[in-house]
Structure formats: C-alpha cells, structure tokens
Amino acid sequence: MIDLNDLFKQMQQRFNPQAAESIDAVFQYNLSDQQSFSCEVKAGDCEFTQGAHAAPDIELSLASELLLEIISGETDAMQAFMEGSIEAEGDMTLAPALVSLFPAA
C-alpha cells in the first residue's frame, strides 16, 4: 500500500499552477490497492483529499505502482492510457490536462 501523504507531497511539488488557471475540475484516482483520493483543481491551485469524492468530473483507475512510475517520470501517462493501463470514466477531455498539470520530473 502506498503512502498517500507522500504521494500528495510529490504531486504538489510537480503541480503547474499556470496550466491550472482555466481548469475547474475534480480528478478521482482509484488505485489497485483499494485506496482512492481526489485532486480538486481550481483557480490555479490543487487540493488533495483521501477517499472518494462525491461528484468527480473524471475517475481514473490504475495500479498503484503505475501511478508511482508516472509521478517519478519513469512512465508516460498518455502512453499508459493509450495502452489501456489506465481506465477513465467521465469527462474524457480532462485526461490530457493532467500531463500539463503535473509535468514529468
């Protein structure tokens, strides 16, 4: 099981507020180890919350290890999505924004 607090810290460090200026959305992450968290992006800021969000704009389901690889820059998120390693439901137009919101290290 991954340490979500450490993960939030890593994602916060990579967050690009300029890319978030025009985004108002909640991204829900459902991980393979039965953990979930949401990231609310609004007005150039992001806030992470452990657990499922009541009304996310997009839900992403993926292996915990894959998320760690994406955050570290080992794996390209778009390639993982195209290969089917990441499942998404909801507003699919938001998925590509994650690449600019959390650029590779």
C-alpha positions in Angstrom: 0.0 0.0 0.0 1.4 3.4 -0.9 1.7 6.3 1.5 -0.9 8.8 0.1 0.6 11.7 2.1 3.9 11.2 0.5 2.2 10.8 -2.9 0.3 14.1 -2.4 3.5 15.8 -1.5 5.2 14.6 -4.7 2.3 15.6 -6.8 2.1 19.0 -5.2 5.7 19.6 -5.9 5.1 18.8 -9.6 1.9 20.9 -9.9 2.0 23.6 -12.6 -0.3 26.4 -11.4 -0.2 28.2 -14.8 -1.7 25.1 -16.5 -4.5 25.1 -14.0 -5.6 28.7 -14.4 -8.6 27.8 -16.7 -9.4 24.4 -15.1 -12.1 23.8 -12.5 -12.4 20.1 -12.1 -12.1 17.1 -9.6 -9.9 14.2 -10.6 -10.7 11.0 -8.8 -8.0 8.3 -8.6 -9.0 4.7 -7.8 -5.9 2.6 -7.1 -5.4 -1.1 -7.3 -4.7 -1.5 -3.6 -8.2 -0.3 -2.8 -7.1 3.3 -1.9 -8.6 6.3 -3.5 -8.1 10.0 -3.5 -9.2 13.1 -5.3 -7.5 16.2 -6.6 -9.6 19.3 -6.9 -8.0 21.8 -9.4 -9.5 25.3 -9.3 -8.2 28.8 -9.9 -4.6 27.8 -10.4 -4.5 25.7 -7.2 -4.9 22.0 -6.3 -6.1 20.2 -3.2 -5.7 16.5 -2.4 -8.2 14.6 -0.3 -8.0 11.0 0.7 -11.1 8.9 -0.1 -13.7 9.0 -2.9 -15.2 12.3 -4.0 -19.0 12.5 -4.2 -19.0 14.0 -7.7 -15.7 13.8 -9.6 -15.5 15.2 -13.1 -13.3 12.3 -14.2 -12.4 9.0 -12.5 -9.1 7.3 -13.2 -8.5 3.7 -12.2 -4.9 2.3 -12.3 -2.4 0.2 -10.5 -0.7 1.9 -7.5 2.7 1.1 -8.9 1.9 2.6 -12.2 0.9 5.9 -10.5 4.2 6.0 -8.7 6.0 5.4 -12.0 4.1 8.2 -13.7 4.8 10.6 -10.8 8.6 9.7 -10.9 8.7 10.2 -14.6 9.6 6.5 -15.4 6.3 6.0 -17.3 4.5 8.3 -19.7 0.9 8.8 -18.5 -0.6 9.3 -22.0 1.2 6.1 -23.3 -0.1 4.1 -20.3 -3.6 5.4 -21.0 -3.4 4.6 -24.7 -2.2 1.0 -23.8 -5.2 0.6 -21.5 -3.3 0.6 -18.2 -5.4 3.5 -17.1 -9.2 3.3 -17.3 -11.1 6.6 -17.3 -14.8 7.5 -16.8 -16.4 10.9 -17.0 -15.2 14.0 -18.8 -12.5 12.5 -21.1 -11.4 16.0 -22.3 -9.8 16.5 -18.8 -7.4 13.5 -19.0 -4.9 15.1 -21.3 -4.7 18.2 -19.0 -3.0 16.0 -16.3 0.2 16.0 -18.4 0.5 19.8 -18.2 -0.9 20.0 -14.6 1.7 17.5 -13.3 4.6 17.6 -15.8 7.3 14.9 -15.7 10.1 15.4 -13.2 
